[in-house]
Amino acid sequence: RGGGGDAAGLGLVAAGHPLLGAAVEFADRGGCLLTGRLSRSGVSWLADHEVAGSVLVPGAALVEWALRAGDEVGCAAVEELMLQAPVVVPEASGLRVQVVVD
């Protein structure tokens, strides 16, 4: 069957965050997935986070994503967040974001 449809009918709800567009609960276990997309053209302040020619997602945005995902499952705080590598926003394609709480 082709065409679009009602996202809510697919189990998606608005994520309630400016950088995350939708949330969906896992059908087979507790937890959820929040998803969104960042692009250099869509989020003007990203240009302020250029380092050596690469635009990086600021750490504050990563904390915001973790806090918002925690809210979905009733966890109101982030005790520790470890970043192993910078998150780079590609110049042309943007960045698809998925935050999983399990």
N, C-alpha and C positions, 0 to 999 in steps of 0.2 A: 504494500500500500504506500503510495507516495504522498507528498505534501507535508505541510507543517501540522502542528497540533498544539493543544493546550499543554504548556510545560507542567502545570500542576497535575494534569492527568497522567503524566509520566513519573510523578513522584517528586518533582522539583519544586522548591519554594524559594522565594527571594531570600538572599543571604543577609540582607540588612546591613551591608557594608559597602562603602564606595569602591573598593577594589576587588570584591568578591561578588559575583553575580547571582549564584544559585547554590542551594544546599539540597542534599538528598540523604535520607537515612538509609543505612544498609538494610536490606530485606532479611538477611539470614543471621544477623548478629547485632549487637549494640554498636553504636558509633555512627559516624556520618562522613560525608565528603562535601567540602565546599570548593567551588570552582570559579574561576574568573580569567580574565586576560588583561595583561598590561602591554601597552605599546608606548613608544616614545612620543607619538603624536597624540595619543589619547589622554595621557597624564602629563601635563606640562611641567610639573615640578621634578619629574624624573631627570630632566636635563641638568638639574643642579647637582646630580649625583654621578657625574662623569669622572672617571679615574683612568688615566692613561688611555684615553680614547674609547673606553667601555663605560656604558651606563649600568650602574649597579643598583639593585633594589636595596634601599636603606634598611638597616637593622630594625628601625622603629616599625617599618611596614611588616616585617616578618613577625615581630611581637604582636602587632595588631591582628594578623591572620591567626596566630596561635590563640590569642584571647577570644577572638570571635568564634573559632571552632570549638574552644572549650565551653563557651556559652551554650552551644547547641546540646552539649551533653551534661550540663550542670556543673561544670568546673570553672570557677570564677578567677583562678589565678594561674600564672605560669611560674613554676618554681625555678626552672632552669631551661635555657634555650641555647644549644650549642650549634654554631655554624661552622661547618667543615670547609666550605669554599664559598666565595662570593656568588651571588645570584646575578647573572648578567642578563640584561634585556637586549635581545638581538635588535640590530638596527632596522632591518626591513620587516621581519615577520612578527615581532612582538613576542610575548612570553605567555604561554598557557600556564595557569596556576592551579594546582590541586592541593588542598590541605585536608589531610585525613586524620580523623580522631577515631581510635579503635580501643 
